[in-house]
């Protein structure tokens, strides 16, 4: 069963690197939407996948540019994600 996730990235190129890395590990994205407030601003992403939260974290931890995405990754829709940096204690 698919689960919804959301995160914030510094730029679209970081999202592209994340997606490629996840796909190399067998992650299939059922849906994917991005939201950019203005050119050169951060990118908010919402996606659904059957991959578990732990696998999403592992992909991001292996990326040298994944710190913002890892810190904002939440298993909630984009509208419910504060996109603030910090641990996911409520979701661990």
C-alpha positions as CSV (number, residue, x, y, z in Angstrom):
1,X,0.0,0.0,0.0
2,X,1.4,3.4,-1.0
3,X,2.2,6.0,1.6
4,X,2.5,9.7,1.1
5,X,5.7,11.6,2.0
6,X,6.8,15.2,1.7
7,X,10.1,17.1,2.0
8,X,11.9,20.3,1.1
9,X,15.0,20.5,-1.1
10,X,17.4,23.4,-1.6
11,X,16.9,23.3,-5.4
12,X,15.4,21.1,-8.1
13,X,18.7,19.5,-9.0
14,X,18.8,18.0,-5.4
15,X,15.4,16.5,-6.0
16,X,16.6,15.0,-9.3
17,X,19.6,13.4,-7.6
18,X,17.3,12.0,-4.8
19,X,14.9,10.5,-7.3
20,X,17.7,8.9,-9.3
21,X,19.3,7.5,-6.2
22,X,16.0,6.1,-4.9
23,X,15.2,4.6,-8.3
24,X,18.6,2.9,-8.3
25,X,17.6,1.2,-5.0
26,X,14.3,0.0,-6.5
27,X,12.0,2.7,-5.2
28,X,9.0,3.2,-7.4
29,X,7.2,6.5,-7.1
30,X,3.4,6.3,-7.7
31,X,2.9,10.0,-7.8
32,X,5.2,13.0,-7.5
33,X,4.5,16.7,-7.4
34,X,6.8,19.6,-6.8
35,X,6.0,23.1,-5.7
36,X,8.4,26.1,-6.1
37,X,7.5,29.5,-4.7
38,X,9.8,31.5,-6.9
39,X,12.8,30.9,-9.2
40,X,15.9,29.9,-7.3
41,X,13.9,29.1,-4.2
42,X,13.6,25.9,-2.3
43,X,11.4,23.1,-3.7
44,X,8.7,21.3,-1.8
45,X,8.0,17.8,-2.9
46,X,5.1,15.4,-2.2
47,X,5.3,11.8,-3.4
48,X,3.7,8.4,-2.8
49,X,5.5,5.1,-2.8
50,X,5.3,1.7,-1.3
51,X,8.8,2.1,0.0
52,X,9.0,2.4,3.8
53,X,10.2,5.5,5.6
54,X,13.4,3.8,6.6
55,X,14.4,3.2,3.0
56,X,13.7,6.9,2.1
57,X,15.9,7.9,5.0
58,X,18.7,5.6,3.9
59,X,18.7,7.0,0.4
60,X,18.9,10.6,1.7
61,X,21.6,9.7,4.3
62,X,23.8,8.4,1.5
63,X,23.6,11.7,-0.4
64,X,26.2,14.4,0.3
65,X,23.5,17.0,-0.6
66,X,20.6,15.3,1.2
67,X,20.7,17.1,4.6
68,X,17.8,19.5,4.0
69,X,15.6,16.8,2.5
70,X,16.5,14.3,5.3
71,X,15.7,17.0,8.0
72,X,12.3,17.8,6.4
73,X,11.2,14.3,5.3
74,X,7.8,13.5,6.8
75,X,5.2,10.8,6.1
76,X,2.5,13.4,5.6
77,X,1.1,15.4,2.7
78,X,2.9,18.6,1.8
79,X,0.2,20.8,3.4
80,X,0.7,19.0,6.7
81,X,4.5,19.3,6.7
82,X,5.9,22.3,8.5
83,X,9.1,21.8,6.4
84,X,11.1,22.9,9.5
85,X,14.5,21.3,10.2
86,X,14.6,18.8,13.0
87,X,14.2,15.2,14.0
88,X,11.0,13.3,13.1
89,X,10.4,12.2,16.7
90,X,6.6,12.0,16.1
91,X,7.1,9.7,13.1
92,X,10.0,7.5,14.2
